[in-house]
Amino acid sequence: MPLADHFATIELGNAVDDLTRQLLDALAAMLDRVKPKKLDRSRSTITNGIEGISIELRHLDDPDLAVDIEAFGEEVVVNYGEEHEHFNVEHEYMEFVIGPFAADSMVPRVISFLEALITGRIELHVSHRLIYVSTDSYWINDQGERERFLNGGTVIPTFRWTKEPIVRTFDFR
């Protein structure tokens, strides 16, 4: 299926570089394979960004489960909830061993990560403290066990305190 079957709006300029074209083609193939029933086609878009393209995947039922992808030049940033992951050509050949990061080059690694994300194999644990938000991202392996691959935080006054982390699973199936 073409990308237009998954996105209501696709507005790209004529100058789509090879890496971006590879990313879009791989994204279309992955969406065709996964068939995400909870993808809100009417609010999902692919548009020109400030320096590249912006892809917005909107969840049908929960706006907090949105996934945004920014692709510019040789870098792709995947934003999910309060967290994000950077992929770039400079680090393309780094040895990753956790789940979707085991792909051998950038575009397959990005698509593998996106597939894991929208099929519920990535969990985001969000904890609010009075002046910051901390996050832990976990890959759910084939045995159903969590493997942490990223933790971070942002100093921002939330004036909230969560006793237990809020767990977000970005399942679009």
Backbone hydrogen bonds, N-H to C=O, Kabsch-Sander energy under -0.5 kcal/mol:
donor,donor_aa,acceptor,acceptor_aa,energy
5,D,2,P,-1.9
6,H,3,L,-2.3
7,F,3,L,-1.7
8,A,41,R,-1.8
8,A,44,S,-1.2
9,T,44,S,-1.3
11,E,46,I,-3.0
16,V,14,N,-1.5
17,D,15,A,-0.7
21,R,17,D,-2.4
22,Q,18,D,-2.6
23,L,19,L,-2.2
24,L,20,T,-2.7
25,D,21,R,-2.6
26,A,22,Q,-2.5
27,L,23,L,-2.4
28,A,24,L,-2.4
29,A,25,D,-2.1
30,M,26,A,-2.4
31,L,27,L,-2.6
32,D,28,A,-2.2
33,R,29,A,-1.9
34,V,30,M,-2.8
35,K,31,L,-2.4
37,K,35,K,-0.8
38,K,172,F,-3.5
39,L,36,P,-1.2
40,D,38,K,-0.6
40,D,58,R,-3.5
41,R,39,L,-1.4
43,R,40,D,-1.3
44,S,40,D,-0.9
44,S,41,R,-0.6
45,T,56,E,-1.3
46,I,9,T,-2.4
47,T,54,S,-2.7
48,N,11,E,-0.8
49,G,52,G,-3.2
53,I,71,A,-2.9
54,S,47,T,-3.2
55,I,69,I,-3.1
56,E,45,T,-3.0
57,L,55,I,-0.5
57,L,67,V,-3.3
58,R,56,E,-0.6
60,L,38,K,-3.4
65,L,62,D,-1.8
66,A,63,P,-1.1
67,V,57,L,-2.5
68,D,79,N,-2.4
69,I,55,I,-3.1
70,E,77,V,-2.7
71,A,53,I,-2.4
71,A,69,I,-0.5
72,F,70,E,-0.5
72,F,75,E,-2.7
75,E,72,F,-1.6
76,V,87,F,-3.2
77,V,70,E,-2.7
78,V,85,E,-2.7
79,N,68,D,-3.6
79,N,77,V,-0.6
80,Y,83,E,-2.9
81,G,66,A,-1.0
83,E,80,Y,-2.2
85,E,78,V,-2.2
87,F,76,V,-2.8
89,V,74,E,-2.3
91,H,88,N,-0.8
92,E,89,V,-1.7
94,M,91,H,-1.6
96,F,94,M,-0.9
99,G,97,V,-0.6
101,F,98,I,-2.6
102,A,99,G,-1.8
103,A,100,P,-0.8
109,R,105,S,-2.0
110,V,106,M,-2.9
111,I,107,V,-2.6
112,S,108,P,-2.5
113,F,109,R,-2.3
114,L,110,V,-2.8
115,E,111,I,-2.7
116,A,112,S,-2.3
117,L,113,F,-2.5
118,I,114,L,-2.9
119,T,115,E,-1.1
120,G,117,L,-1.3
120,G,170,F,-0.9
121,R,116,A,-2.8
122,I,116,A,-0.6
123,E,138,Y,-2.5
124,L,168,R,-2.7
125,H,123,E,-0.5
125,H,136,D,-3.1
126,V,124,L,-0.6
126,V,166,I,-2.9
127,S,134,S,-2.9
129,R,132,Y,-2.9
132,Y,129,R,-0.6
133,V,154,T,-2.3
134,S,127,S,-2.8
135,T,152,G,-2.8
136,D,125,H,-1.9
137,S,150,L,-3.4
138,Y,123,E,-2.7
139,W,147,E,-2.8
140,I,121,R,-3.1
141,N,139,W,-0.8
141,N,145,E,-2.7
144,G,141,N,-2.1
147,E,139,W,-2.3
149,F,137,S,-2.4
150,L,137,S,-1.3
152,G,135,T,-2.3
154,T,133,V,-2.4
156,I,131,I,-1.0
156,I,154,T,-0.9
158,T,129,R,-0.5
158,T,130,L,-1.4
158,T,156,I,-0.6
159,F,130,L,-2.5
160,R,129,R,-0.6
162,T,128,H,-2.0
163,K,161,W,-0.5
166,I,126,V,-3.3
167,V,165,P,-0.6
168,R,124,L,-3.0
168,R,166,I,-0.6
170,F,122,I,-0.8
170,F,168,R,-0.5
171,D,169,T,-1.9
172,F,118,I,-3.3
172,F,170,F,-0.7
